[in-house]
Amino acid sequence: MNGAWLKVVDIWRLGIVDDKNISQAVVARLPRYYRYLGDLKDSGIERISSQDLSKLMKVTASQIRQDFNNFGGFGQQGYGYNVEYLYNEIAKILGLDKSYNLIIVGAGNLGQALANYMNFKRRGFIVKGIFDKNPVLYGKELRGIAVQPVENIERFVSENDIDIAVLTIPKEGAVKTAELLVKCDIRAIWNFAHVDLNVPERIVVENVHLSDSLMKLSYGIANQ
């Protein structure tokens, strides 16, 4: 999961790509390509060259071509890229042509913010359930979804075909919750807890350590 290479199989590896090994660095750049191409499409831009996309994204044109060549190229020399076509193809690579059911475990400030994030549904990520261990929060509705006790997770996952679990809980509870999710045959975990999870290879884990990002920002300031 943490190696230099990964096999792209099914989001973040839940979308389908042909049987080939793709550099993790390439996969990490795909959402950024998708975002910029979406902006271009919304602005009415129909075609763009790798050079113009390079200037826009501050990525070399050769890097862009190499990245896209992993998936068949998409472009034509002297003609550039069809923006809408490329946008849709990257969506397929990322698995965004499908929808995914998710639950949020942890209904604190971060969990509530994620539950209220409108772009989840727009991207095909459907929040089905929200869970917490605090009885004070039980029944509180976030975008029409009532917070439930964590004891309901196993039954809820099995009855609602849940693909992804979002963990926004302290690290002390994250490991135990991850073990429960493994038993539930969850497909992926988006982990905001400040702990690295040890789960089987079949489960995709994306760790989001907010403090790490802040420390990178601090380094940038200190070394200007």
N, C-alpha and C positions, 0 to 999 in steps of 0.2 A: 504493500500500500504506500510505503514511504520511499520506494526506490526511485532511481532516475528514470525508469521506464514503467509504463503501465499498459495493460491491454485494455483498449476501449471496447467495452462490451455493452453494456446497456446503459440518466442524467449524470452528469459528471461521470460517466460510465454506465448510466441507466439508459442512454440513447444508443441506437444501433449504428455501428461503423463496421466496415468490412474487416476481415480477420487480419489485422496488422498491428504492429506495435507503434504507438505514437508517443513521442517525447512528452513528458509531463509539462514541460515549459510551453510546448505548442498548445496543449489542452488549456493551460492557464490563460493563454492569450485569446482563445476563441470567444469568450463572453465580451471582451473588449471590441473585437471585430464586429460582433453582432450588434453591440450598442451603437457604434459609429455608423454602421451600415443602416441601422434603423433610423438614425437621425438624417442621413442622406436621403433615404427613401421618403421620409416625411417631408423633406424639403423639395421633393420633386426631381432629384438628381437621378437620371436613368443609367448613366455609365460613369465609371471612374477608372483611371489607370492606377497601376501599382505605385507610380511616382507621386501622383496626387494624393493617394491614400496614405502614402509614406509621410508626406508633408503634414497631413492632417493629424495623424496618430503619433508622429515622432518615432516611427519604427522604420528601419531601412526597407527600401523596395525589394531588395533581394531576400530579406527575412520574410516579408509578406508572401513572396512567390514560393519560397521554400515551405512555409507553413501550409499554404493552400495546396501545394503539390502532394502533401501527405494524403489528401482526400480527392485527388484527381485533377487539381489545377484550377478549374472553373473559368479561366481567362483565355484570351486569344491575343497573340502578339499583334500589336498595332491597333487593337480594338478595345482592350481593357476588359473590365468586369461589368457585367450587367448587375446593377446594385440590388434590384429586387430578387433576382434569381439567386445571387450569392447570399443574400440575407436569409432566404428561405432554406437554402442548402445548409448553412451553418446552423440554423434552427433545428434541422433534422439531425445533424451530427450531435448537437447538444441534447437531443431528445425532446426539444420544445414543441415538436409536432404532436406530442402526446400530453396527457394530463396525469398528474400524480396527486394522490391523497396524502395529506400529512397531518400529524398531530403535534401540538406544542406541549412540552412538559416543563412547567414552570410559568406561573401566571403573575410573576412580579413585573417590575417596570419594563424590562427588556422583552419578556414574553408578551406583554400587552401591546407593546409597540410593534412587534412582529405580527401579532394577530390582526392589527389594524392597518398593516401595510397593504395598500391597494394593488401594487404590482404583482403580488403573489398570484392572484387569480388571473390577471392579465397574461402572465407567463405560463399558466397551466398548472400552478401549484395550489391545490384546493385544501384550505384548512377545514378539517372535519371535526377535530376535537381539541380541547384544551384541558390540561390536568395540573393539579397542584396538591400539596399535602396540607395546606393551610385551610382549616374548615371555614374561616372567615370569608374566603373567596368562593366557596362552593355556591353555585347558582348565579354568580356574577356573569353577565353577558358581555361578550366582546364580539362585535359585529354579528350579533344574533346567536352566538355559540356560548352556551353556559359552561362555566368551569366545573369540572368533575373531580372527585377524589382520585388520587393516583392508583388506588386499588382497582379502579375500573379499566386500567389500561389494557390488560391482557385480553379481556373479553371484547373491548371496543375495537382493538386492532384486528382481531379475528373476524368480527362481524362486519367491518367496514372497509376491508381490503386496503389497509394503510400501507403506503410505500415508504414514507419518510417520517422519522421522528426528529423534532427539533428540541435540543436540550438547552434550556436557559436556567439551569439550577446550579447551586454550589457544587464544587467538585466532590464533596463528601457523598452526595447522593447520586452523582452522575454515573459512577462505576456500577453501583447496584442497579440503577435504572437501565443502564446499557445491558447488563446481564439479563434482565427481564425482557428487554426488546429482542435480544438474540433468541430467546425462547419463543418469542412471538413471530419469528421469521421475518422481521423487518428487513427491508432491502437497503436502506441508507439512513445514516444519522448525521444531522447537521449539529455539530457540537460546539456550543458557546461556553461550556464549563471549562475551567482552567485546569484541565487534566487530559492527558492522552489516553484514549480508550483502547483496550486490548480486546478486539472482537475478531471473529473468523473472517478470512479473506473474502468470503462471498458478500460481506456487508460493506458498502461504500461509506467511508467516514470523511467528512470535511470538517476540520478543526478551525474554529475562528477564535483566536486569542486576541481580544481587543487591546489588552495591555501591551502585547508584542508590537502591534501596529503603532501604538502611541510611543513606545520606546524607539522605533525606527524614525518616527517624526522628530523625537528629541535628538537622536544622532544627527539627523540632517541639519537641525538648527545649530547644534554644537560644532559642526564641521563645515559650516558655510564658508 
